[in-house]
Amino acid sequence: MGDQTFLVKVVGAASQGAVGAFVGASLSAVTEPVVNKVLVERKSLKQAITEHNVAKIVSFFKTTMSTNFIKFPFFEVVNMIMNSFTVPAALRGTVTGMVFTSATLPITNYRFKKSMNLPTGGISGLYQAYGPTVGRDVVYGVARNKMMGWLLEANPSLMATPSGRFKAMFMTVLFSCVVSAPGNELRGFVLQPKGREKPFMEFFDPVKTVRSTIIGGLIMSLSLGAGAFMTPFVESWAGKIKEIFRRDPLGAIVLIYLLVDRFILPSRVERSEKAITSGTA
């Protein structure tokens, strides 16, 4: 029974992250290149927006979707596992931040460089700004655990409803993004393109710092808030799927095969045909 309860929690955390991943990918495809230009290149918001277009949004959405479906569920599962231990919130947040960053920094930096149209720079480029990123994520993890604890202490039944889950997650994540903003700014300073670096005092413009913090924080909090709102419905759906497997394992396997055949295989065939056509042209 204990193992099943733990598995349900893992599925719930992963589903919350998955929903957040989709919402976040949709928002980030539009806003992340703009935020990165404001954060790293210190361009004005107007200039960053004018350099963005629909074609770039569609192209970058493929990157945000694939990377979010790794990062968001992974963080939520790591955070859930650490919350199952009776240890201080600061230690939980520190371990969560270090594990998450060490495992996903190459994905984070790959996505950042894609949004900025920069070369990845090999292994060193994928692990660039490791220190500032770890510091930022540790502070974020600690702040998130602290804020959630305060909210639940003030209102123990806050997470009992989907709207309550949304409010709790939105406030927790927004607070955590603001608290960890200095680390994010330092990361942006380290990630400046070679040959175009701005001096330290010129880079840390308070107005631009506040602007990038607000935009980035709202994207993250809205994304995970939506994920928290949808989690009970996803868990209910997962429970039904589990019941189907229990009652008719063979039928469930056939159903999965049909879904894969319907939605995945045609795209693979199409890509193969394009590759063959381009190769013979």
TIGULUM-124355 format. One record per residue (C-alpha): x, y, z; residue in three letters. Coordinates in Angstrom, 2 decimals. Layout:
REM TIGULUM-124355
{pt {X Y Z} ALA}
...
END
This chain:
REM TIGULUM-124355
{pt {0.00 0.00 0.00} MET}
{pt {2.82 2.38 0.89} GLY}
{pt {4.54 1.77 -2.46} ASP}
{pt {1.27 2.42 -4.30} GLN}
{pt {0.74 5.67 -2.40} THR}
{pt {4.28 6.77 -3.24} PHE}
{pt {3.73 5.88 -6.91} LEU}
{pt {0.50 7.89 -6.98} VAL}
{pt {2.39 10.87 -5.56} LYS}
{pt {5.10 10.50 -8.19} VAL}
{pt {2.50 10.30 -10.98} VAL}
{pt {0.71 13.34 -9.53} GLY}
{pt {3.91 15.37 -9.33} ALA}
{pt {4.96 14.35 -12.83} ALA}
{pt {1.51 15.13 -14.26} SER}
{pt {1.55 18.54 -12.58} GLN}
{pt {4.92 19.17 -14.17} GLY}
{pt {3.71 17.86 -17.55} ALA}
{pt {0.72 20.21 -17.64} VAL}
{pt {2.96 23.04 -16.52} GLY}
{pt {5.42 22.01 -19.23} ALA}
{pt {2.82 22.42 -21.99} PHE}
{pt {1.52 25.75 -20.68} VAL}
{pt {5.05 26.97 -20.07} GLY}
{pt {6.23 25.88 -23.51} ALA}
{pt {3.39 27.78 -25.15} SER}
{pt {4.10 30.94 -23.17} LEU}
{pt {7.88 30.62 -23.39} SER}
{pt {7.90 30.18 -27.16} ALA}
{pt {6.46 33.68 -27.36} VAL}
{pt {8.18 35.38 -24.43} THR}
{pt {11.44 33.57 -23.61} GLU}
{pt {13.52 34.88 -26.53} PRO}
{pt {12.32 38.37 -25.60} VAL}
{pt {13.16 37.86 -21.92} VAL}
{pt {16.61 36.45 -22.79} ASN}
{pt {17.41 39.42 -24.99} LYS}
{pt {16.38 41.76 -22.17} VAL}
{pt {18.24 39.67 -19.57} LEU}
{pt {21.49 38.93 -21.41} VAL}
{pt {21.83 41.49 -24.20} GLU}
{pt {20.13 44.22 -22.13} ARG}
{pt {18.02 45.32 -25.08} LYS}
{pt {14.91 47.39 -24.55} SER}
{pt {11.62 45.52 -24.36} LEU}
{pt {10.41 47.24 -27.52} LYS}
{pt {13.52 46.26 -29.48} GLN}
{pt {13.40 42.66 -28.25} ALA}
{pt {9.73 42.35 -29.28} ILE}
{pt {10.32 43.81 -32.76} THR}
{pt {13.07 41.23 -33.38} GLU}
{pt {10.64 38.38 -32.64} HIS}
{pt {8.15 36.99 -35.18} ASN}
{pt {5.69 34.14 -35.75} VAL}
{pt {8.19 31.95 -37.62} ALA}
{pt {10.65 32.16 -34.72} LYS}
{pt {7.87 31.42 -32.23} ILE}
{pt {6.80 28.27 -34.09} VAL}
{pt {10.41 27.11 -34.45} SER}
{pt {11.30 27.74 -30.80} PHE}
{pt {8.08 26.09 -29.57} PHE}
{pt {9.51 22.72 -30.66} LYS}
{pt {12.50 23.34 -28.40} THR}
{pt {10.49 24.60 -25.42} THR}
{pt {8.07 21.69 -25.63} MET}
{pt {10.70 18.96 -25.73} SER}
{pt {12.88 20.49 -22.99} THR}
{pt {9.95 21.39 -20.71} ASN}
{pt {8.64 17.82 -20.80} PHE}
{pt {11.95 16.76 -19.27} ILE}
{pt {12.59 19.63 -16.86} LYS}
{pt {9.17 20.42 -15.38} PHE}
{pt {8.10 16.88 -14.40} PRO}
{pt {11.64 16.08 -13.22} PHE}
{pt {11.72 19.05 -10.83} PHE}
{pt {8.24 18.32 -9.48} GLU}
{pt {9.14 14.65 -8.82} VAL}
{pt {12.46 15.55 -7.14} VAL}
{pt {10.71 18.19 -5.03} ASN}
{pt {7.94 15.71 -4.08} MET}
{pt {10.48 13.05 -3.09} ILE}
{pt {12.42 15.50 -0.92} MET}
{pt {9.17 16.68 0.72} ASN}
{pt {8.54 13.10 1.83} SER}
{pt {11.56 13.34 4.17} PHE}
{pt {11.34 15.03 7.56} THR}
{pt {14.22 17.45 7.11} VAL}
{pt {14.46 21.27 7.32} PRO}
{pt {12.99 23.16 4.36} ALA}
{pt {16.37 24.74 3.67} ALA}
{pt {18.00 21.32 3.26} LEU}
{pt {15.15 20.06 1.05} ARG}
{pt {15.44 23.11 -1.19} GLY}
{pt {19.22 22.87 -1.36} THR}
{pt {19.22 19.21 -2.40} VAL}
{pt {16.39 19.76 -4.87} THR}
{pt {18.18 22.70 -6.48} GLY}
{pt {21.53 20.94 -6.74} MET}
{pt {20.11 17.67 -8.13} VAL}
{pt {17.85 19.45 -10.61} PHE}
{pt {20.52 21.83 -11.91} THR}
{pt {23.27 19.22 -12.18} SER}
{pt {20.97 16.93 -14.19} ALA}
{pt {19.29 19.49 -16.46} THR}
{pt {21.80 22.33 -16.99} LEU}
{pt {22.81 21.05 -20.46} PRO}
{pt {19.15 21.14 -21.48} ILE}
{pt {18.71 24.62 -19.98} THR}
{pt {21.76 26.03 -21.75} ASN}
{pt {20.90 24.32 -25.04} TYR}
{pt {17.47 25.94 -24.94} ARG}
{pt {18.92 29.32 -24.00} PHE}
{pt {21.41 29.25 -26.87} LYS}
{pt {18.69 28.18 -29.31} LYS}
{pt {16.54 31.14 -28.23} SER}
{pt {19.48 33.48 -28.81} MET}
{pt {20.64 31.82 -32.07} ASN}
{pt {24.04 31.10 -30.51} LEU}
{pt {26.30 28.05 -31.03} PRO}
{pt {26.07 25.51 -28.20} THR}
{pt {29.83 25.48 -27.68} GLY}
{pt {30.19 21.79 -26.93} GLY}
{pt {30.24 20.32 -23.41} ILE}
{pt {31.73 23.46 -21.86} SER}
{pt {28.98 25.55 -23.41} GLY}
{pt {26.26 23.23 -22.15} LEU}
{pt {27.63 23.49 -18.59} TYR}
{pt {28.34 27.23 -18.80} GLN}
{pt {27.31 29.31 -15.75} ALA}
{pt {27.02 26.19 -13.57} TYR}
{pt {27.78 28.05 -10.32} GLY}
{pt {25.26 30.89 -10.74} PRO}
{pt {22.62 28.46 -11.98} THR}
{pt {23.08 26.12 -9.02} VAL}
{pt {22.93 29.09 -6.64} GLY}
{pt {19.77 30.39 -8.27} ARG}
{pt {18.03 27.01 -8.21} ASP}
{pt {19.04 26.29 -4.60} VAL}
{pt {17.61 29.65 -3.48} VAL}
{pt {14.50 28.98 -5.60} TYR}
{pt {14.06 25.54 -4.02} GLY}
{pt {14.47 26.84 -0.46} VAL}
{pt {12.14 29.79 -1.07} ALA}
{pt {9.54 27.54 -2.63} ARG}
{pt {9.49 25.14 0.31} ASN}
{pt {9.37 28.01 2.80} LYS}
{pt {6.53 29.84 1.03} MET}
{pt {4.42 26.71 0.59} MET}
{pt {4.90 25.93 4.29} GLY}
{pt {3.74 29.41 5.29} TRP}
{pt {0.67 29.22 3.05} LEU}
{pt {-0.38 25.79 4.35} LEU}
{pt {0.19 26.86 7.94} GLU}
{pt {-2.10 29.84 7.39} ALA}
{pt {-4.72 27.77 5.51} ASN}
{pt {-4.34 23.96 5.89} PRO}
{pt {-7.19 23.28 3.44} SER}
{pt {-5.75 25.50 0.68} LEU}
{pt {-4.74 22.54 -1.51} MET}
{pt {-8.15 20.83 -1.19} ALA}
{pt {-9.61 22.44 -4.33} THR}
{pt {-8.22 23.00 -7.85} PRO}
{pt {-8.52 26.78 -7.47} SER}
{pt {-6.76 26.62 -4.11} GLY}
{pt {-3.95 24.56 -5.63} ARG}
{pt {-3.59 27.14 -8.40} PHE}
{pt {-3.41 30.04 -5.94} LYS}
{pt {-0.91 28.27 -3.71} ALA}
{pt {1.37 27.27 -6.59} MET}
{pt {1.11 30.66 -8.30} PHE}
{pt {2.05 32.60 -5.15} MET}
{pt {4.77 30.12 -4.18} THR}
{pt {6.49 30.10 -7.57} VAL}
{pt {6.21 33.87 -8.10} LEU}
{pt {7.69 34.50 -4.65} PHE}
{pt {10.50 32.02 -5.35} SER}
{pt {11.32 33.58 -8.72} CYS}
{pt {11.58 37.04 -7.16} VAL}
{pt {13.78 35.82 -4.29} VAL}
{pt {16.11 33.94 -6.65} SER}
{pt {16.24 36.79 -9.20} ALA}
{pt {19.78 37.95 -8.25} PRO}
{pt {21.13 34.52 -9.15} GLY}
{pt {19.25 34.64 -12.44} ASN}
{pt {20.76 38.04 -13.23} GLU}
{pt {24.26 36.77 -12.43} LEU}
{pt {23.64 33.79 -14.70} ARG}
{pt {22.64 36.19 -17.48} GLY}
{pt {25.85 38.17 -16.95} PHE}
{pt {27.99 35.02 -17.26} VAL}
{pt {26.09 33.85 -20.37} LEU}
{pt {26.78 37.01 -22.38} GLN}
{pt {28.00 36.20 -25.93} PRO}
{pt {31.76 36.41 -26.33} LYS}
{pt {32.90 39.71 -27.79} GLY}
{pt {29.65 41.46 -26.85} ARG}
{pt {29.99 41.47 -23.06} GLU}
{pt {28.79 44.52 -21.17} LYS}
{pt {30.72 45.79 -18.14} PRO}
{pt {29.45 44.66 -14.74} PHE}
{pt {28.03 48.03 -13.67} MET}
{pt {26.40 48.61 -17.06} GLU}
{pt {24.86 45.14 -17.14} PHE}
{pt {23.09 45.33 -13.78} PHE}
{pt {20.49 47.95 -14.63} ASP}
{pt {17.77 47.88 -11.90} PRO}
{pt {14.97 48.70 -14.35} VAL}
{pt {15.88 45.87 -16.72} LYS}
{pt {16.42 43.52 -13.79} THR}
{pt {12.92 44.19 -12.44} VAL}
{pt {11.42 43.84 -15.92} ARG}
{pt {13.04 40.47 -16.69} SER}
{pt {12.18 39.20 -13.19} THR}
{pt {8.49 40.09 -13.53} ILE}
{pt {8.13 38.57 -16.99} ILE}
{pt {10.02 35.38 -16.15} GLY}
{pt {8.27 34.98 -12.79} GLY}
{pt {4.80 35.37 -14.27} LEU}
{pt {5.51 32.79 -16.99} ILE}
{pt {6.74 30.23 -14.46} MET}
{pt {4.00 30.85 -11.89} SER}
{pt {1.18 30.75 -14.45} LEU}
{pt {2.60 27.56 -15.97} SER}
{pt {2.93 25.62 -12.73} LEU}
{pt {-0.28 27.12 -11.35} GLY}
{pt {-2.13 25.67 -14.34} ALA}
{pt {-0.35 22.37 -13.74} GLY}
{pt {-1.44 22.33 -10.08} ALA}
{pt {-5.02 23.12 -11.12} PHE}
{pt {-5.11 20.22 -13.60} MET}
{pt {-3.34 17.63 -11.44} THR}
{pt {-6.49 16.15 -9.77} PRO}
{pt {-8.09 15.61 -13.18} PHE}
{pt {-4.92 14.02 -14.57} VAL}
{pt {-4.65 11.77 -11.51} GLU}
{pt {-8.26 10.67 -12.02} SER}
{pt {-7.53 9.88 -15.65} TRP}
{pt {-4.37 7.98 -14.65} ALA}
{pt {-6.41 5.97 -12.14} GLY}
{pt {-8.84 4.92 -14.86} LYS}
{pt {-5.96 3.87 -17.11} ILE}
{pt {-4.48 1.85 -14.24} LYS}
{pt {-7.83 0.12 -13.71} GLU}
{pt {-7.99 -0.79 -17.40} ILE}
{pt {-4.52 -2.34 -17.16} PHE}
{pt {-5.59 -4.32 -14.09} ARG}
{pt {-8.76 -5.67 -15.67} ARG}
{pt {-7.55 -6.25 -19.23} ASP}
{pt {-3.77 -5.94 -19.66} PRO}
{pt {-3.83 -7.30 -23.23} LEU}
{pt {-6.57 -4.89 -24.29} GLY}
{pt {-4.66 -1.97 -22.77} ALA}
{pt {-1.50 -2.92 -24.66} ILE}
{pt {-3.46 -3.12 -27.92} VAL}
{pt {-4.98 0.29 -27.22} LEU}
{pt {-1.54 1.83 -26.65} ILE}
{pt {-0.26 0.24 -29.85} TYR}
{pt {-3.19 1.68 -31.82} LEU}
{pt {-2.55 5.15 -30.38} LEU}
{pt {1.14 4.93 -31.25} VAL}
{pt {0.29 3.70 -34.74} ASP}
{pt {-2.22 6.52 -35.20} ARG}
{pt {-0.23 9.49 -33.94} PHE}
{pt {3.48 8.63 -33.96} ILE}
{pt {4.25 6.24 -36.80} LEU}
{pt {2.73 8.42 -39.58} PRO}
{pt {5.04 11.30 -38.65} SER}
{pt {8.06 8.97 -38.73} ARG}
{pt {7.05 7.68 -42.15} VAL}
{pt {6.61 11.25 -43.39} GLU}
{pt {10.09 12.20 -42.16} ARG}
{pt {11.57 9.10 -43.81} SER}
{pt {9.87 9.93 -47.11} GLU}
{pt {11.21 13.49 -46.97} LYS}
{pt {14.72 12.20 -46.23} ALA}
{pt {14.53 9.77 -49.16} ILE}
{pt {13.17 12.46 -51.49} THR}
{pt {15.85 14.98 -50.52} SER}
{pt {18.52 12.32 -50.87} GLY}
{pt {17.50 11.41 -54.42} THR}
{pt {16.85 14.95 -55.60} ALA}
END
